[in-house]
């Protein structure tokens, strides 16, 4: 029987809980957080309380110690900064491989996209640490948390600078409006946000807008080296549709594309396409949905 461990700092692990259920066996959540989370669909919750002004990453060694005998188990972590620190510590302590961005996971195999999503590779393992999209928050309930008090490494938060906007959770988004190089200025992204507001959607972008112009933050970049998403609705605005981007949104159920170039590759995968200027089409769509 396979044991699955889920390492997290909050309740946004719905996709990981589903993966653990599909693997079978027992599932244990190790939650490093100020207060104990409530997680349904798992067998056990171990809560590691975080001391005031201490970063969660400082508990990476504690997490690795909790998993000291889990050499042949499956370890799942959300693709977030602190959780990636946990993944590295556990993999180093247990001499396990780290697998990033698997599209499906079993008890001893995983499917991993290669070459920008052009092909999938089946990876076999006897125990592994997998870094995946965490998903949405789970429902309240589940087993009573067990508290594990432990001393962290010597690290202290001395200052905090709030970001202009909260981190995106695109993995849990059911609707996404994504922006590409068809936008001429950062201010023009407001029309995309108006459409997203009308749809109750998250905004995202292709790589140039995150790593080239920095008009949007990197946590909103979808593509081969960014986020992988599978929303019910994906609207691509001014995005040509190169494989570097489409590999990140290939799991979308319905794709709508707006582009002035009728021969843009994005139209080959779009369910609905509009050949037109985003500066005319997008405001009209937002007005129709208002």
GUFIVO-39853 format. One record per residue (C-alpha): residue in one letter; x, y, z. Coordinates in steps of 0.02 Angstrom, whole numbers, plus 50000, padded with zeros to 5 digits. Example, Ala and Ser with C-alpha at 12.3 -4.5 7.8 and 13.67 -1.06 7.14 Angstrom:
% GUFIVO-39853
A506154977550390/S506844994750357/
% end
This chain:
% GUFIVO-39853
X500005000050000/X500675017249951/X500765031250077/X500535048850008/X501145064450096/X500515081950055/X501615096450110/X500775113450121/X500645130150208/X498755132350186/X497135124050131/X497375127249943/X497785109149904/X496175102649826/X497085095849673/X498395087249780/X497055078949886/X496215072449727/X497885065749665/X498185056949831/X496455049049821/X496795042649645/X498425034649703/X497535025649845/X498235020350012/X498405032250158/X498625051050141/X499415062750268/X499465081650262/X500955090550341/X500385108550364/X501665121650413/X500575136450462/X500165148050608/X498515138850636/X497955121250596/X497055119550429/X495445110050400/X495625097550258/X494375084550200/X494775068950101/X496365064050195/X496745051650334/X497875062150444/X498415080150470/X500035084850558/X500115103250604/X501805111550627/X501455128450710/X502435143050637/X503165155050764/X502855173650745/X504045182550624/X504735165850563/X504615161150378/X503835144350339/X505415139550242/X506355138950407/X505395122950448/X506025113350295/X507165102850405/X505735099050523/X504665093150377/X506075082150313/X506245074450486/X504395070050492/X504615060450330/X506235051850381/X505525034350352/X504525038450195/X505835033250068/X504655023549953/X503135034849975/X502425048049860/X502665065849920/X501605079649843/X501955098249864/X501075113549796/X502075124049674/X502335138549793/X503945146049866/X503895138350041/X503275121549978/X504695120849850/X505905122949997/X505055108250084/X505195097949925/X507055101049911/X507385096850094/X506385080750087/X507155075149922/X508915078249989/X508595069650156/X507775054250078/X508805053649917/X507225054649812/X506995062049638/X506005078149615/X504735078249474/X504005094949421/X502415097849320/X501765080149302/X500105078949211/X499595063049301/X500295053449450/X500165035349505/X500915025349647/X502535022249551/X502375031749386/X502055049349325/X501685057049155/X502765072449124/X502615084348976/X504235086348878/X504805097848737/X503535111148775/X502085098948783/X502435090848615/X502615073848697/X502355065148865/X503635054548954/X503185040749077/X504335041549228/X504455026549345/X505015028349525/X505095019749693/X504675034949796/X504725052849731/X504375070949773/X503175078949650/X502915097749634/X501165100949565/X499845114449558/X498985114549727/X497225118749667/X495805126749762/X495515126549948/X494725110750017/X493095110150112/X493125111750300/X493105095750400/X494225080550399/X495245072650539/X495765082350693/X497515089550671/X498975082550771/X500155096250832/X502015093750806/X503025107050898/X504795109150832/X506165122250825/X506475129950653/X508135134950577/X508755152050626/X507815163750510/X506775178950553/X505645190350452/X506305208050482/X505175217350361/X503735214250241/X503275223850085/X501505219950026/X501325216849840/X500185228149739/X499045213149712/X498835196249790/X499635180749716/X498675172449577/X497965155049601/X497735150949417/X497735132249449/X496055134149537/X495295146549413/X493815140549311/X493885155349192/X495455164149131/X495695179449020/X497485179048955/X498415193548873/X499795193248744/X500875204648640/X499365211548549/X499205224248691/X500165240248654/X500395246848831/X500215241449012/X498765253449037/X497815244648897/X497705228749003/X496255237349090/X495095231748949/X495585213648981/X495275215849167/X493545223049128/X493135207349030/X493815196449171/X492755205749298/X491195203149190/X491575184449181/X492175182149360/X493835176649286/X495675177749330/X496875187349218/X498455179349150/X499735182149013/X500995174748894/X502855175348934/X503295192148853/X502105201648967/X502845193749124/X504695192049085/X504915204848947/X503895220248988/X503475215049168/X501715221749143/X501055206749241/X501835196549380/X502665179849345/X501355170249443/X500145174949303/X501245168549162/X500565153149074/X501725142548969/X503055129248961/X504105137149100/X502625145349188/X500955139549252/X499935125049180/X498065127549190/X496485118249142/X495015130349162/X493255128049095/X493495143748989/X495125151048922/X495075167348824/X496685171648731/X496815190048685/X498175195348564/X499115178948588/X499845170948432/X499785153248501/X501565146848495/X501835130048580/X502825138348720/X501175146048776/X499875133248722/X500755119248816/X500255128148976/X498405129448934/X498155113448834/X496985106548967/X495715120548943/X493965114148905/X493395128748796/X494615140548710/X494115157348637/X495395167248537/X495405185348478/X496785190348357/X496995201448205/X497985187948114/X496795175248037/X498265163148018/X498825164048199/X499185146548270/X498005149748416/X496515147548299/X497025129448266/X496605124748445/X495225137548478/X493425131648493/X492855149248450/X493895162148358/X493645180548321/X494765188648190/X494775206648247/X495595220448347/X495605216848534/X495365235548564/X493675234348478/X493145216448516/X493555215248702/X492595230848759/X491105225048657/X491155207848741/X491305215648914/X489835227348878/X488775212848818/X489125203248978/X488825217949095/
% end
